Amino acid sequence: DVKVTQSSRYLVKRTGEKVFLECVQDMDHENMFWYRQDPGLGLRLIYFSYDVKMKEKGDIPEGYSVSREKKERFSLILESASTNQTSMYLCASSVTSGRERYEQYFGPGTRLTVT
Amino acid sequence: EDQVTQSPEALRLQEGESSSLNCSYTVSGLRGLFWYRQDPGKGPEFLFTLYSAGEEKEKERLKATLTKKESFLHITAPKPEDSATYLCAVQAGSNYKLTFGKGTLLTVNP
């Protein structure tokens, strides 16, 4: 079974702090994704990575950056947290080839509150 | 721009009362349609992938079908443990991005 883990289930940070959210997958997947989920807005893609050190902007990258130094690990960084970044953050991974290549598997999520 | 619309937004059923959830989509070059289940406060759990019109997949009380414009998730004789938000997503084009609908919140009362 694919396992995607996220470093924290709940996180509370202050405005202006630098925040790191980490995601690790154990299935050797090439692709990794960061989403945020808000009521009424659904899941929105922040960034994704299709290889180590490679990244592409999603639909809402402003205020975020990412890092992928190892294949299994994908980090989301909030350079200076703001209250409008309070949200549920979800990490996902998928393979590049084969019939299952678009199936994304999600972690449990991190509920971030910025005060 | 790819669009995914799910209906209804919320559905309340009695245990054993079968029904269907709808996911309509507008994409150019569908490569896959995906159904997920999400419990409160948790990440989405993968259920099915459908690749082409006419395809059907089943898992326990759930059956997903696909046409050229929409997909249905049929729930037969649901139980309270089927209560969750069901998400639909599509993949089109050459990258790996999924476009998600906003989900249907299903509540099954005992």
Chai-1 contact restraints between the chains, C-beta under 6 A:
chainA,res_idxA,chainB,res_idxB,connection_type,confidence,min_distance_angstrom,max_distance_angstrom,comment,restraint_id
A,N31,B,Y96,contact,1.0,0.0,6.0,A-B,restraint_1
A,G42,B,F100,contact,1.0,0.0,6.0,A-B,restraint_2
A,G42,B,K102,contact,1.0,0.0,6.0,A-B,restraint_3
A,L43,B,F100,contact,1.0,0.0,6.0,A-B,restraint_4
A,L90,B,G43,contact,1.0,0.0,6.0,A-B,restraint_5
A,Y102,B,G32,contact,1.0,0.0,6.0,A-B,restraint_6
A,Y102,B,Q91,contact,1.0,0.0,6.0,A-B,restraint_7
A,E103,B,T49,contact,1.0,0.0,6.0,A-B,restraint_8
A,Q104,B,L98,contact,1.0,0.0,6.0,A-B,restraint_9
A,Y105,B,F46,contact,1.0,0.0,6.0,A-B,restraint_10
A,F106,B,G43,contact,1.0,0.0,6.0,A-B,restraint_11
A,F106,B,P44,contact,1.0,0.0,6.0,A-B,restraint_12
A,G107,B,G43,contact,1.0,0.0,6.0,A-B,restraint_13
A,P108,B,K42,contact,1.0,0.0,6.0,A-B,restraint_14
A,P108,B,G43,contact,1.0,0.0,6.0,A-B,restraint_15
A,G109,B,G43,contact,1.0,0.0,6.0,A-B,restraint_16
